[in-house]
Amino acid sequence: MIELIHTMEAHMIIVSFIIFLLLMTGIGVYSSKKSLKTTQDYILANRSIGPIPTALSAVSTCHSGFMFIGLIGFTYSYGLSAIWLIIAWIIGDFVAWMFIHKPLREKTEAYNMNTISGFISHHLPHDKKHIIQRISALCIVVFLAVYAAAQLTAGSKALNVMLDWPHALGICVGAVIVTAYSFSGGVRASIWTDVAQSILMIASMTGLVLVALYHTHGLSELFRSLNQIDPHLTQWFPQNLTYGFPLYLAGWIAFGFGVLGQPHIMTRPMSISHPKHLKTARNYYFVWYLFFSLTSLGVGLASRVLLPELNGTDTELALPILATQLLPSIFVGGILAGLFSATISTADSQILTCSAAITQDLFPKWKDRFSLSKLTTLLTMIGVVLIALFGSKSVYVLVVLAWSGLAVVLGPLILCACLNIKLGYKTSLAMMIGPLVTTILWSQVFKLSGHVNEVLPSILVALLIFGLSRIKKKQPLTSPQI
């Protein structure tokens, strides 16, 4: 009898999960009816997206599997001090929305540029332009492929815990769904499904945190229990920082500002119907993002109390395990669908951006070949699946590595382009290579990322290179406005 009940519960989880996924896939495939069958429409939805879809799509693309898996696992380990990741990220992200998104939208349209690599290299002489364009595009393909693999890994972890599916099967299921609607409708399909996924994400996370707080007997009892486990879990500031808290916070602010180096996210403001709508989109984005972040923090803290057995193991399994223990089967399916939707909402954008980098920047002769754009999407997904199957299983490690790499390679050049600062070929190249080497040394060799995020010293290196180039050439800071 008990075995029969467990079987029925498992079937209910699977049925509710499949219903949600079919809905998402259907939305994406339906969007293909609006497709103009052109490369620009496939990459930027013909710059026709409204402010609310832009905002919700940006939330689900920027803060997806990391919030459901990576941040919750980090909060489980470090407690309340994890809130500084959220605060710092919001500050950096807000600066980007305030000062970068609008000029990026205006200038990419004025220059008729559909990709970030084309935008940061458009002012260079023809022979030098293609070198910078291709090197930056290659970095996009490599780092976004790793990033997308992290999303598929996050989804597979949830499926493994909740449905006992092998990791390989979960990765392949996610890949098939993403390919289905991305192949059909391009970035429009990605944005339309992102909207539905964003709503599902916030609903599922809100429901879980409320149930978790009920089981911990409220906030005050939650903090009392955390303090009993380890007093450090209830302290606002992280402990044992070699360089102090101010530099720790500054590092994560720089990490948040690194959003401008994430091409799969920056295509959202590039796709909006008019620059004047960006203010409305920004307001919706930050209200949604703040609420979503706080619920993730709450789930992470509650998991430390309710799932003590996870300490010292894979803490990124906290959310799926918590959901299966606390919620009825039908709602577990909803949580699973929300988590899985979060991962594929980012993966689809990254796959499409990789495809655009290949067809528009690495092989510009293909830029007007719509069929090749779709074929490249399929081939890119195959590569991402291989990385997910054989790469690191830590979502947190993969996301931070990929985000930091893109932030330091592309971020400074995008910032200069938006501020009308024309960089020479050698300076552009140095401002990509120098920060990237710094990031690798800081995070992988010296292992200092836990004290100061690697984006901060890497950006300082980029500024140093820029300053030296200006002193050497004695050039004015900015070029004329477009």
C-alpha positions in Angstrom: 0.0 0.0 0.0 2.8 2.4 0.9 4.6 1.5 -2.3 1.4 2.2 -4.3 1.1 5.7 -2.7 4.7 6.5 -3.5 4.1 5.4 -7.1 1.0 7.6 -7.4 2.8 10.6 -5.9 5.7 10.1 -8.4 3.3 9.9 -11.3 1.5 13.1 -10.1 4.8 14.9 -10.0 5.7 13.8 -13.5 2.3 14.7 -14.9 2.2 18.2 -13.5 5.8 18.7 -14.5 5.1 17.6 -18.1 2.0 19.8 -18.3 4.1 22.9 -17.3 6.8 22.0 -19.8 4.4 21.4 -22.7 2.9 24.8 -22.0 6.3 26.5 -22.2 7.3 24.7 -25.3 4.0 25.5 -26.9 4.4 29.2 -26.3 7.9 29.1 -27.8 6.8 27.1 -30.9 3.7 29.4 -31.3 6.0 32.4 -31.4 7.4 31.2 -34.7 4.1 32.3 -36.3 5.3 35.9 -35.7 8.7 35.2 -37.2 9.7 37.3 -40.2 12.1 34.6 -41.3 15.1 37.0 -41.3 18.4 36.8 -39.4 17.7 40.1 -37.5 14.3 38.8 -36.4 15.9 35.5 -35.3 18.6 37.4 -33.3 16.8 40.5 -32.0 13.1 39.9 -32.7 13.3 42.9 -35.1 13.6 45.2 -32.1 9.9 45.0 -31.4 9.6 43.7 -27.8 7.6 45.8 -25.2 9.0 46.9 -21.8 7.2 44.4 -19.6 8.3 41.3 -21.6 11.8 42.8 -21.8 11.9 43.2 -18.0 10.5 39.7 -17.2 12.7 38.1 -19.8 15.8 39.8 -18.4 14.9 38.6 -14.9 14.5 35.0 -15.9 17.6 35.1 -18.2 19.9 36.8 -15.7 18.8 35.2 -12.5 17.7 31.7 -13.1 19.4 28.4 -12.3 21.8 30.3 -10.2 19.0 31.6 -7.9 17.3 28.2 -7.6 20.4 26.2 -7.2 23.7 28.2 -6.8 22.5 31.0 -4.5 20.5 28.7 -2.3 23.5 26.4 -1.9 25.7 29.3 -1.1 23.3 30.6 1.5 23.0 27.2 3.0 26.8 27.2 3.6 27.4 30.9 4.6 24.1 32.0 6.1 22.7 35.5 6.2 25.9 37.1 4.9 25.0 35.8 1.5 22.6 38.8 1.2 25.6 40.9 0.2 25.8 39.0 -3.0 22.3 40.2 -3.7 22.8 43.8 -2.6 26.1 44.2 -4.5 24.7 42.6 -7.6 21.7 44.9 -7.6 23.9 48.0 -7.2 26.1 47.0 -10.1 23.2 45.9 -12.2 21.3 49.2 -11.5 24.3 51.2 -12.7 24.3 49.3 -16.0 20.5 49.8 -16.5 20.8 53.5 -15.7 23.8 54.4 -17.9 24.5 51.7 -20.4 21.3 50.1 -21.7 19.9 53.2 -23.4 23.0 54.2 -25.4 23.5 50.5 -26.3 20.0 50.3 -27.7 20.4 53.6 -29.6 23.9 53.0 -31.0 23.4 49.4 -32.1 20.4 50.5 -34.1 22.2 53.6 -35.5 25.2 51.4 -36.6 22.9 48.6 -37.7 24.7 46.1 -35.4 23.0 43.0 -34.3 25.7 41.6 -32.0 28.0 42.8 -29.2 31.1 41.8 -31.1 30.1 43.9 -34.1 29.3 46.8 -31.9 32.6 47.0 -30.0 34.7 46.7 -33.2 32.7 48.7 -35.7 34.9 51.8 -35.6 38.2 50.0 -36.3 39.8 49.7 -39.8 38.5 46.8 -41.8 41.5 44.5 -41.4 41.7 45.1 -37.6 38.0 45.1 -37.0 37.5 41.5 -37.9 40.3 40.4 -35.6 38.7 42.0 -32.5 35.2 40.9 -33.7 36.3 37.3 -34.0 38.3 37.1 -30.8 35.5 38.6 -28.8 33.0 36.3 -30.6 35.2 33.3 -29.7 35.2 34.3 -26.1 31.4 34.6 -26.2 31.0 31.1 -27.7 33.4 29.5 -25.1 32.1 31.2 -22.0 28.4 31.1 -22.9 28.7 27.4 -23.8 30.0 26.8 -20.3 27.3 29.0 -18.8 24.6 27.2 -20.7 26.0 23.9 -19.6 25.7 25.1 -16.0 22.0 25.7 -16.6 21.4 22.2 -17.9 23.4 20.8 -15.0 21.1 22.7 -12.6 18.0 21.3 -14.2 19.4 17.8 -14.2 20.1 18.0 -10.4 16.5 18.8 -9.8 15.3 16.0 -11.9 17.7 13.6 -10.3 16.5 14.4 -6.8 12.7 14.7 -7.5 12.3 12.0 -10.1 15.4 9.9 -9.7 16.4 10.5 -13.3 20.0 10.1 -14.3 21.9 13.4 -14.8 22.5 12.6 -18.4 18.8 12.1 -19.1 17.9 15.5 -17.4 20.6 17.3 -19.4 19.2 15.8 -22.7 15.6 16.6 -21.8 16.5 20.2 -21.2 18.5 20.4 -24.4 15.6 19.0 -26.5 13.1 21.5 -25.1 15.4 24.5 -25.5 16.3 23.4 -29.1 12.6 22.9 -30.0 11.4 26.4 -29.4 14.7 28.3 -30.0 15.0 26.6 -33.4 11.5 27.6 -34.2 11.2 31.2 -33.1 14.7 32.5 -32.2 15.0 35.2 -29.6 11.3 36.0 -29.8 10.5 32.5 -28.7 13.1 32.9 -25.9 11.5 36.1 -24.7 7.9 34.9 -24.9 8.7 31.8 -22.9 10.8 33.8 -20.5 7.8 35.8 -19.5 5.8 32.7 -18.6 8.8 31.1 -16.9 9.4 34.3 -14.9 5.9 34.1 -13.5 6.2 30.4 -12.7 9.6 31.0 -11.1 8.4 33.7 -8.7 5.2 31.8 -7.8 7.0 28.5 -7.1 9.7 30.2 -5.0 7.2 32.2 -3.0 5.1 29.2 -2.2 8.1 27.2 -1.1 9.6 29.9 1.2 6.2 30.4 2.9 5.9 26.6 3.6 9.5 26.5 4.7 9.0 29.4 7.2 5.9 27.6 8.5 7.9 24.5 9.3 10.6 26.6 11.0 7.9 28.4 13.0 8.6 31.8 11.6 11.5 34.1 11.1 12.5 34.6 14.7 12.6 30.9 15.4 14.5 30.3 12.1 17.2 32.7 13.2 17.3 31.2 16.7 17.8 27.7 15.2 20.5 29.0 12.8 22.3 30.6 15.7 22.3 27.3 17.6 23.7 25.5 14.5 26.5 28.1 14.0 26.5 31.7 15.2 28.2 32.7 12.0 25.1 31.8 10.0 23.2 34.7 11.6 25.9 37.3 11.2 25.4 40.0 8.6 29.0 40.2 7.5 31.2 37.4 6.2 34.0 36.2 8.4 37.8 35.8 7.8 38.1 38.1 4.8 41.8 38.7 4.0 41.2 42.2 2.5 38.2 43.3 4.6 34.5 43.7 3.9 34.7 46.9 1.8 36.8 45.2 -0.9 34.6 42.1 -0.6 31.5 44.2 -1.3 33.2 46.2 -4.1 34.2 42.9 -5.8 30.6 41.8 -5.9 29.4 45.2 -7.1 31.9 44.9 -9.9 30.5 41.4 -10.5 27.0 42.8 -10.8 28.1 45.6 -13.1 29.6 42.8 -15.2 26.1 42.3 -16.5 27.0 44.6 -19.4 29.5 42.0 -20.6 26.8 39.3 -20.8 25.6 39.4 -24.4 22.7 37.0 -23.8 21.3 39.5 -21.3 22.2 42.7 -23.2 20.2 41.5 -26.2 17.1 42.3 -24.1 17.6 46.1 -24.1 18.8 45.8 -27.7 15.5 44.1 -28.6 13.1 46.6 -26.9 10.8 48.5 -29.2 12.0 52.0 -28.3 14.7 53.4 -26.0 12.2 55.4 -24.1 10.6 52.2 -22.8 13.8 51.1 -20.9 12.8 53.1 -17.8 9.5 51.2 -17.5 11.4 47.9 -18.1 14.0 48.8 -15.5 11.3 49.4 -12.8 9.6 46.1 -13.4 12.9 44.3 -13.5 14.2 45.4 -10.2 10.9 44.9 -8.3 10.7 41.4 -9.6 14.4 40.7 -9.1 14.5 41.9 -5.5 11.5 39.8 -4.5 12.9 36.8 -6.2 16.3 37.2 -4.6 14.9 37.5 -1.1 12.8 34.4 -1.5 15.8 32.5 -2.6 17.7 33.7 0.4 14.8 32.6 2.7 14.8 29.1 1.1 18.5 28.8 1.6 18.4 29.8 5.3 15.4 27.5 6.0 17.1 24.6 4.3 20.1 24.8 6.7 17.6 24.2 9.6 15.4 21.7 7.9 18.0 19.7 6.1 21.0 19.5 8.4 22.1 16.3 6.7 23.2 18.3 3.6 26.0 20.0 5.4 29.3 18.9 4.0 27.7 17.4 0.9 26.2 18.9 -2.3 24.3 21.9 -0.8 23.0 22.8 -4.2 20.5 20.0 -3.8 18.7 22.0 -1.0 15.8 23.3 -3.0 14.7 20.1 -4.7 15.1 18.0 -1.6 13.2 20.6 0.5 10.3 20.7 -2.0 9.9 16.9 -2.0 9.8 16.8 1.8 7.4 19.7 2.4 5.0 20.0 -0.5 2.2 17.8 -1.9 3.1 16.0 -5.1 1.2 18.3 -7.5 3.1 21.3 -6.1 6.4 19.5 -6.2 5.8 19.2 -9.9 5.2 23.0 -10.0 8.5 23.6 -8.1 10.3 21.3 -10.4 8.8 23.0 -13.5 9.7 26.4 -12.0 13.3 25.3 -11.4 13.6 23.7 -14.8 12.0 26.6 -16.5 14.5 28.9 -14.8 17.4 26.9 -16.2 16.2 26.7 -19.7 15.2 30.4 -19.8 18.8 31.2 -19.5 20.1 28.3 -21.6 18.0 29.3 -24.6 19.2 32.9 -24.6 22.8 31.7 -24.4 22.5 29.2 -27.2 21.0 31.8 -29.5 23.7 34.3 -28.6 26.4 31.7 -29.3 24.7 31.0 -32.7 24.6 34.7 -33.5 28.3 35.1 -32.6 29.2 32.2 -34.9 27.1 33.3 -37.9 27.5 37.1 -37.6 31.0 37.5 -36.2 33.1 34.4 -36.6 31.9 33.7 -40.1 30.3 36.9 -41.4 29.7 35.4 -44.8 26.8 33.5 -43.1 25.2 36.6 -41.6 22.2 36.7 -44.0 21.8 32.9 -44.2 18.7 32.3 -42.0 18.9 28.5 -42.4 22.5 28.5 -41.3 21.6 30.4 -38.2 19.1 27.7 -37.2 21.6 24.9 -38.0 24.2 26.6 -35.9 21.8 26.8 -33.0 21.4 23.0 -33.2 25.2 22.3 -33.4 25.8 24.7 -30.5 23.4 22.9 -28.3 25.2 19.6 -29.0 28.5 21.2 -27.8 26.8 22.5 -24.7 25.3 19.1 -23.9 28.8 17.6 -24.1 30.2 20.2 -21.7 27.3 19.6 -19.2 27.9 15.8 -19.4 31.6 15.9 -18.8 32.4 19.2 -17.1 32.1 20.3 -13.5 28.8 19.6 -11.7 28.9 22.7 -9.5 26.4 25.3 -10.9 27.9 28.0 -8.7 31.5 27.4 -10.0 30.4 27.2 -13.6 28.2 30.3 -13.5 30.8 32.5 -11.7 33.6 31.4 -14.0 31.6 32.1 -17.2 30.1 35.4 -15.9 33.4 36.7 -14.8 35.1 35.8 -18.1 32.5 37.6 -20.1 32.4 40.6 -17.7 36.1 41.3 -18.0 36.6 40.5 -21.7 33.6 42.4 -23.1 32.5 44.8 -20.3 35.2 47.4 -20.6 34.9 47.6 -24.4 31.1 47.9 -24.3 31.4 50.6 -21.7 33.8 52.6 -23.8 31.7 52.1 -26.9 28.5 53.4 -25.1 30.5 56.4 -23.8 31.8 57.3 -27.3 35.4 56.3 -26.4 37.1 54.9 -29.5 39.8 52.4 -28.7 42.6 51.5 -31.0 43.2 47.9 -32.1 46.1 47.3 -29.8 44.3 48.8 -26.8 41.2 46.8 -27.5 43.2 43.6 -27.7 45.1 44.4 -24.5 41.9 45.3 -22.7 40.5 41.9 -23.5 43.6 39.8 -22.8 44.9 41.6 -19.7 41.7 41.3 -17.6 41.1 37.7 -18.7 44.6 36.6 -17.6 44.0 38.5 -14.3 40.7 36.7 -13.8 42.3 33.3 -14.3 45.3 34.0 -12.0 43.1 35.6 -9.3 40.5 32.8 -9.2 42.3 29.7 -10.3 45.9 30.2 -9.3 45.9 32.5 -6.2 42.4 31.3 -5.1 41.5 34.8 -3.9 37.9 35.0 -5.2 36.4 34.2 -1.8 37.9 37.4 -0.4 37.5 39.7 -3.4 35.6 38.7 -6.5 38.0 38.5 -9.5 36.0 40.9 -11.6 37.2 43.9 -9.5 41.0 43.5 -10.0 40.4 42.5 -13.6 38.5 45.7 -14.3 41.2 47.7 -12.6 43.7 46.1 -14.9 41.5 47.1 -17.9 41.4 50.7 -16.6 45.2 50.8 -16.1 45.7 49.6 -19.7 43.2 52.2 -21.0 44.9 55.0 -19.0 48.4 54.1 -20.2 47.2 54.0 -23.8 45.7 57.5 -23.4 48.8 58.9 -21.8 51.0 57.4 -24.5 48.9 58.8 -27.4 47.7 61.9 -25.6 44.3 61.4 -27.1 41.1 63.1 -26.0 38.8 60.9 -23.8 35.8 60.7 -26.1 34.9 60.9 -29.7 32.0 63.0 -31.2 28.5 61.8 -30.5 26.7 59.8 -33.1 
